[in-house]
Amino acid sequence: MDVGGISSYTNYLQSQNTSASKLKESVDGKDYSQASDEELLDVCKQFESYFVEQVIKSMEKMIPK
């Protein structure tokens, strides 16, 4: 089992500022109905990073100590 790889990826995600509060700040109160494709893609990438971060955290909790 490559626990070091999981930790490395988690550190990478954290370095990308993917916390829920950062995501919420960037999305709250904005009207994306007229947003460009680039802006929408950026928000999608932020959400994807947050989602993967949460999955990794859940997986780490399941690793026996």
N, C-alpha and C positions, 0 to 999 in steps of 0.2 A: 504494500500500500504506500502510495507516494504522498505522505502527509506534508512533506516539505513543499511539494508542488502546490498543494492547496493553500498553504500559508503564503507562499510567494504570490499566488494569484490574488488572494485576499489583500495583501499589502499593495499590490498593483491597483486594485479597485479603490482602495482607500486613498491612494495617491491621486486618483482621478477625481477626487471630490464628489463621490457618488452618494453621499449621505442623503437621507430622506429630507432633511431640512433644506439642503442646497437645491434638491430637485423641486421641492414645494415652492421655494422662493423664485425659482426661474419660471415656474408655470403659473403660479397664482396671479389672478387679476389680469391676465393677458388674453386678448382676443386673437385666437389663431385662425379665424375664418378667412382672413386676408393674408395669412403668412405665406412666405415663399417655401418652396420645396426644401430648401436648405435649412430654414428655421425649423420646419416640422421634423426633418431628419435628425437635427440636433436634439430636439426634445425626445424623440424616439430612442436615440442612443443613450441619453441620460437615464431614461426609464429602464432600458435594457440593462445598463450597468447596475442600477439599483436592484433590479430583480435578481440578477445573477449574484450580487453581493449577498442578498438575503438567503438565497439557496445555499451558497457556500457556508454561510454562518450556521444554517440549520444542519448541514452535513457535518460540520466540525463538532457540533454538539453531540452527534451520534457516535463519534469515535471513542472507543473505550480508553480510559486513562490508565 
